[in-house]
Amino acid sequence: MMSIVCREFAANLPQWGPATPRRAGSVGYTAPNPIALSARFDMNSSKPAALLSALFRVRVPLVAAAVVAALGAAPAGAQTQPAKSAGKLVAQAQPQQGQTFEEEIVPQRYANNAKVDAFIDEMVSRNGFDSTSLHALFSRISYSATAVKLVRPAPSPTVKNWRVYRSRFIEPIRINAGVKFWKANQATLQRASEQFGVPPEVIVGIIGVETIYGRYMGNFRVLDALTTLTFDYPDTPNRDSRQATFRKNLEDFLVWTRDNQLDPTTVLGSYTGAIGIPQFLPSSIREYAVDFDGTGHVDLRSSPVDAIGSVANYLKQHGWETDRPVVWQITPDTGSLGIAQAAADGQPEPHWALSQLLRAGMTLNEPTVNITTEAGTPVTVVDLPSPGRATEYMLGLKNFYVLTRYNRSFFYALTVYQLGEAVKAQMEASGALQPSATETQSQ
């Protein structure tokens, strides 16, 4: 996969590549379901019934009356505010491991360039760089036509297919690689779990989806990619915001390499500038990466220990709730699925109170969940369409939302969770990991 680009622009990237849809199911972002509610409702609203009624009648005529009545009378619950997207990018076509993309279309394209000169002036005044050195550096940067091609939106939307997307990640090769990675880093995973409150299987799931445990980390020169996408982003409706994001990451990349005495021309990563085993963008490296192996510096490309600690810290800083679920299963009956279809609006942040959906007639397929104590728990309805099959639904909790902060995609978040669970199950089956007391009691 690739990259912790800001979740905010992952939604606008196309889906390509081996591990596609990483930008939400490959491209990181799961667009609102066309058959889902077209508005996000305030759980604190005392009068949602009128608007809900109109929408529900169009979508689920058989359950409309019950849904509207129940939601209209449901007690309000806490609703979290929309959060800024954080970052991640998709996994797209890459060169053979060991090769490097070096594309010079226009010699010294970024020398004597007014936009680059203005950027250098900012770097000098804000970060204390030497102007002459930066001008010399930018004169050596190559324009990456490949990076431009890969970020350009596809001419027509790709049909989302959960089953196909999932099959690319939840498969024997990746699961076995995850078992090997877990065994080799078991003590580190346990330490990260204890320090940050994030389960080992979640960390293993993210790293497995991102790079297959460090096998595919990208072969683009990060300096070329970030410079190209800062100053030559393709002409798209969201170009200004995308350029601003890459500009910030270019600044952070130069500061990070300077402060860590790295040669910026030798750092390799994804076509969006994501680096290392967990595919962090430079801005995320500076803010969330940790020196978990105690060497005095962060090395996300060569140190699995730093990668593990950094992923755990990233999730913790974005609100991971220790010992809380990621998703809840919905009973697959007609009534529950109809309500789920009507309430699925593509919003990753939990904004329905569980009680609202239960009052509408939805039931959970979760025998151990106390629906009384969990009544006020905020949830989102996760829709998983697969052409030719009935759309699958489940409820995402706060931890599901946190996973979408790594990559704004329902497909991505659920795949990370399920891959981690699959690796954990194989670890337990082989005797390499003992089931927890809670799991044993529930069996």
C-alpha positions in Angstrom: 0.0 0.0 0.0 1.3 3.2 0.6 1.3 6.2 2.6 0.0 8.2 5.4 -0.9 11.1 3.3 -3.4 13.3 5.0 -6.6 11.5 5.2 -8.1 14.6 3.8 -6.8 14.2 0.3 -7.0 10.4 0.1 -10.6 10.8 -0.9 -9.6 12.3 -4.2 -7.1 9.9 -5.4 -7.8 7.1 -7.9 -7.7 3.4 -7.1 -4.9 1.5 -8.7 -2.4 -1.1 -8.1 -1.9 -4.4 -6.4 -3.4 -3.4 -3.1 -5.8 -1.1 -4.6 -8.4 0.8 -3.0 -6.3 1.7 -0.4 -7.3 5.0 -0.6 -10.3 3.7 1.1 -10.6 0.5 0.0 -7.7 1.1 -2.1 -7.9 4.7 -2.6 -8.5 5.4 0.8 -11.9 6.7 0.8 -15.3 5.1 0.6 -17.6 7.5 -1.1 -21.1 8.0 0.3 -23.3 5.1 -0.6 -25.7 6.4 -3.4 -28.5 4.6 -1.6 -27.6 5.9 1.8 -29.0 8.9 3.6 -27.9 12.0 1.9 -27.5 14.0 5.1 -25.6 13.6 8.3 -28.0 13.9 11.3 -27.3 15.5 14.6 -27.9 13.0 17.3 -28.7 15.9 19.6 -31.5 17.0 17.4 -35.0 16.6 18.9 -36.8 16.8 15.5 -35.1 14.6 12.9 -38.3 12.8 12.0 -39.5 15.1 9.2 -36.3 14.9 7.2 -35.8 11.3 8.0 -39.3 10.4 6.9 -38.9 11.8 3.4 -35.6 10.0 2.9 -36.6 6.8 4.4 -39.8 6.6 2.4 -37.8 6.8 -0.8 -35.2 4.1 0.2 -36.8 1.6 2.5 -40.6 1.8 2.0 -41.2 -1.4 4.0 -39.6 -0.2 7.2 -40.0 3.6 6.7 -42.7 4.1 9.2 -41.1 2.2 12.0 -37.7 3.7 11.4 -38.9 7.3 11.3 -41.0 6.9 14.4 -38.2 5.2 16.3 -35.5 7.7 15.3 -37.8 10.6 15.9 -38.4 9.5 19.5 -34.9 8.3 20.2 -33.0 10.0 23.0 -30.1 12.1 21.9 -26.6 10.9 22.2 -23.2 12.4 22.1 -21.9 13.2 18.7 -18.3 13.9 18.0 -17.2 16.7 15.7 -15.8 15.9 12.2 -12.1 15.5 12.5 -9.5 16.7 10.1 -8.5 13.9 7.8 -5.2 12.5 8.8 -3.3 10.8 6.3 -2.8 7.9 4.1 -2.5 6.9 0.6 -3.1 4.0 -1.6 -1.0 1.3 -2.9 -0.4 1.7 -6.5 1.8 0.3 -9.2 5.4 0.4 -8.2 8.8 -0.4 -9.9 10.6 -3.6 -9.1 12.0 -3.6 -5.6 15.5 -2.2 -5.8 14.8 0.0 -8.8 14.4 3.7 -8.5 12.2 6.1 -10.5 14.3 8.9 -11.9 12.5 10.8 -14.6 14.0 14.0 -15.9 11.6 15.5 -18.4 12.9 19.0 -18.3 16.6 19.5 -17.2 16.7 21.7 -14.1 13.0 22.2 -14.2 13.0 23.4 -10.6 16.0 25.7 -11.0 15.2 29.4 -11.6 11.6 28.6 -10.9 9.6 31.5 -9.4 7.4 29.2 -7.3 10.4 27.2 -6.1 12.3 30.4 -5.3 9.3 31.6 -3.1 9.3 28.2 -1.3 13.0 28.4 -0.7 12.6 31.9 0.8 10.0 30.6 3.2 12.3 27.7 4.2 15.1 30.1 4.9 13.0 32.5 7.0 10.9 29.9 8.8 13.3 27.0 9.2 16.8 28.5 9.0 17.9 26.9 5.8 20.8 28.2 3.7 19.4 29.7 0.4 22.3 28.7 -1.7 22.3 25.1 -0.6 18.5 24.8 -1.3 18.8 26.3 -4.7 21.6 23.8 -5.5 19.4 21.0 -4.2 16.4 21.9 -6.3 18.5 22.2 -9.4 19.1 18.4 -9.0 15.5 17.4 -8.6 13.7 15.4 -11.3 10.2 15.9 -12.4 8.2 12.7 -11.9 5.7 12.1 -14.7 4.8 8.8 -13.1 3.8 10.5 -9.8 1.6 12.9 -11.7 0.0 10.1 -13.6 -0.8 8.1 -10.5 -2.5 11.0 -8.6 -4.6 12.0 -11.6 -8.2 11.0 -11.1 -9.4 8.1 -13.2 -11.6 9.2 -16.1 -14.5 7.2 -14.8 -15.3 6.1 -11.2 -14.2 2.6 -10.3 -17.0 0.3 -9.1 -16.4 -0.5 -5.5 -16.2 -4.2 -4.8 -15.6 -5.2 -1.1 -15.2 -9.0 -1.8 -12.5 -8.4 -4.5 -10.7 -5.8 -2.4 -10.7 -8.0 0.7 -9.4 -11.0 -1.2 -6.3 -9.0 -2.2 -5.3 -8.8 1.5 -6.9 -11.6 3.4 -5.0 -14.4 1.7 -2.5 -17.1 2.8 0.7 -15.3 1.7 0.0 -12.1 3.7 -1.4 -14.0 6.6 1.7 -16.3 6.8 3.9 -13.2 6.5 2.0 -11.7 9.3 2.6 -14.7 11.5 6.3 -14.6 10.8 6.4 -10.8 11.5 4.5 -11.3 14.8 6.7 -14.1 16.0 9.9 -12.1 15.2 8.6 -9.0 17.0 6.3 -10.5 19.7 8.0 -8.7 22.6 7.9 -5.4 20.8 4.3 -5.8 19.9 3.4 -6.6 23.5 5.4 -3.6 24.7 3.6 -1.3 22.2 0.3 -2.7 23.3 1.0 -2.1 26.9 2.3 1.4 26.3 -0.2 2.7 23.8 -3.2 0.5 24.4 -3.4 -0.8 20.8 -3.7 -4.5 20.3 -0.8 -6.3 18.5 -3.2 -7.6 15.9 -4.3 -4.1 14.8 -0.6 -3.0 14.4 0.1 -6.2 12.5 -3.0 -5.6 10.3 -1.9 -2.1 9.3 1.7 -3.0 8.5 0.5 -6.0 6.5 -1.9 -4.0 4.4 0.6 -1.2 3.9 3.7 -3.0 2.8 3.4 -6.7 3.5 5.6 -6.2 6.5 8.3 -4.1 4.7 8.5 -6.0 1.5 7.1 -3.2 -0.7 8.0 0.3 0.6 8.1 2.2 -2.7 11.0 3.1 -5.0 10.3 6.7 -5.8 12.8 9.3 -4.7 10.7 11.1 -2.1 12.2 14.5 -2.9 11.3 14.2 -6.6 7.8 13.0 -5.9 7.0 15.7 -3.3 8.5 18.5 -5.3 6.6 17.4 -8.5 3.3 17.2 -6.6 3.9 20.5 -4.9 4.7 22.5 -8.0 3.2 20.5 -10.9 0.1 18.8 -9.5 -2.2 18.0 -12.4 -5.1 20.3 -13.2 -7.9 18.9 -11.1 -10.7 20.5 -9.1 -8.9 19.9 -5.9 -5.4 20.9 -7.1 -5.0 23.8 -4.7 -5.7 21.8 -1.6 -3.6 18.9 -2.8 -0.7 21.1 -3.6 -0.9 22.7 -0.1 -0.8 19.3 1.5 2.2 18.2 -0.5 3.9 21.5 0.1 3.6 21.0 3.8 5.0 17.5 3.5 7.9 18.8 1.3 8.8 21.3 4.0 8.6 18.6 6.7 10.6 16.3 4.6 13.5 18.8 4.2 13.4 19.7 7.9 13.3 16.0 8.9 16.2 15.0 6.7 18.3 18.0 7.8 17.6 17.4 11.5 18.5 13.7 11.2 21.5 14.3 8.9 20.0 12.3 6.0 20.7 12.9 2.3 17.3 14.0 1.0 18.1 12.7 -2.5 18.6 9.1 -1.3 15.3 8.6 0.6 12.9 6.3 -1.2 9.2 5.9 -0.7 5.8 5.9 -2.5 4.8 8.1 -5.4 3.1 10.4 -2.8 6.2 10.5 -0.6 5.1 8.0 2.1 8.1 6.4 3.8 9.0 3.0 5.3 7.4 -0.1 6.7 4.2 1.8 7.9 4.2 4.3 5.0 4.2 7.5 7.0 4.3 10.9 5.1 7.0 13.3 6.3 4.4 15.3 8.3 3.3 12.2 10.1 6.9 11.2 10.8 7.6 14.4 12.5 4.4 14.4 14.5 3.8 10.7 15.4 6.9 8.6 14.7 8.8 7.4 17.8 12.2 6.0 18.5 10.9 2.8 19.9 14.2 0.9 19.7 16.1 3.5 21.6 18.8 4.2 19.0 18.5 7.9 19.2 16.7 8.3 15.9 13.6 7.1 14.1 14.1 4.7 11.2 10.9 3.6 9.7 12.5 1.9 6.7 14.9 -0.5 8.5 13.6 -0.8 12.0 10.4 -2.9 12.6 10.6 -1.8 16.2 10.3 1.9 15.3 7.5 1.0 12.8 5.5 -0.9 15.4 5.8 1.8 18.0 5.0 4.6 15.5 1.9 2.9 14.3 0.7 2.3 17.8 1.4 6.0 18.8 -0.3 7.2 15.7 -3.5 5.3 16.5 -3.3 6.3 20.2 -2.9 10.0 19.3 -5.9 9.8 17.0 -8.2 8.5 19.8 -7.8 4.7 20.0 -9.9 3.4 22.9 -8.2 0.6 24.8 -10.2 -2.7 25.2 -13.1 -1.4 23.0 -14.5 -3.1 19.9 -13.8 -2.0 16.4 -17.1 -3.2 14.8 -20.4 -4.8 15.8 -22.2 -7.3 13.6 -25.8 -6.7 12.6 -28.3 -9.5 12.5 -28.8 -10.2 8.7 -32.6 -10.1 8.8 -34.7 -7.9 6.4 -35.6 -5.3 9.0 -32.1 -4.8 10.3 -30.5 -4.6 6.9 -33.2 -2.2 5.6 -32.5 0.2 8.5 -28.7 -0.2 7.9 -29.2 0.7 4.3 -31.2 3.8 5.1 -28.7 4.9 7.8 -25.5 4.3 5.8 -24.3 7.7 4.7 -20.6 7.1 4.1 -19.5 9.1 7.1 -16.7 7.4 8.9 -17.1 9.3 12.2 -19.6 7.7 14.5 -22.7 9.9 14.6 -25.7 7.6 15.3 -26.4 6.6 18.9 -26.8 2.8 19.1 -30.2 3.4 20.7 -31.5 5.3 17.7 -30.9 2.3 15.4 -32.2 -0.2 18.0 -35.4 1.8 18.5 -35.9 1.7 14.7 -35.9 -2.0 14.9 -32.3 -3.0 14.1 -30.9 -5.9 16.1 -27.2 -6.8 16.8 -25.6 -10.2 16.3 -23.5 -9.6 19.3 -24.6 -11.8 22.3 -22.0 -10.4 24.7 -23.0 -6.7 24.1 -25.1 -5.1 26.8 -27.4 -2.9 24.7 -28.6 -1.1 27.8 -25.1 0.1 28.9 -24.1 0.7 25.3 -27.3 2.5 24.3 -25.5 5.9 24.0 -22.5 4.6 22.2 -21.9 6.5 18.9 -21.7 4.3 15.8 -21.5 4.6 12.1 -23.1 2.2 9.6 -20.4 0.6 7.4 -21.6 -0.4 4.0 -19.6 -3.0 2.0 -21.0 -3.2 -1.6 -20.0 -6.1 -3.9 -21.6 -6.1 -7.4 -23.8 -9.1 -7.9 -24.1 -9.7 -4.2 -26.2 -8.2 -1.4 -24.4 -5.3 0.3 -23.0 -6.2 3.7 -23.4 -3.9 6.7 -22.0 -3.6 10.2 -21.6 -0.9 12.8 -18.3 0.9 13.2 -17.3 2.2 16.6 -14.8 4.9 17.6 -11.8 2.5 16.9 -13.1 1.8 13.4 -13.1 5.6 12.8 -9.5 5.8 14.2 -8.5 3.2 11.5 -10.0 5.4 8.8 -7.7 8.2 10.1 -4.8 6.1 8.8 -6.6 5.8 5.5 -10.0 7.3 4.9 -11.7 4.2 3.6 -14.2 1.7 5.0 -12.7 -1.0 2.9 -9.2 -0.2 4.2 -10.2 0.0 7.9 -12.2 -3.3 7.9 -9.4 -5.1 6.0 -6.8 -4.0 8.5 -9.0 -5.3 11.3 -9.8 -8.6 9.6 -6.2 -9.2 8.5 -5.0 -8.7 12.0 -7.7 -11.0 13.4 -6.7 -13.7 10.8 -3.1 -13.5 11.7 -4.0 -13.7 15.4 -6.1 -16.8 14.8 -3.3 -18.5 13.1 -0.9 -17.6 15.8 -3.3 -19.1 18.4 -3.9 -22.2 16.3 -0.2 -22.9 16.1 0.3 -22.4 19.8 2.5 -19.4 19.3 0.0 -17.2 21.1 -2.4 -18.1 24.0 -6.0 -16.8 23.8 -6.8 -14.1 26.3 -8.9 -14.9 29.3 -11.8 -12.9 27.8 -11.7 -14.8 24.6 -11.5 -18.1 26.4 -14.6 -17.3 28.5 -16.6 -16.3 25.4 -15.8 -19.6 23.6 
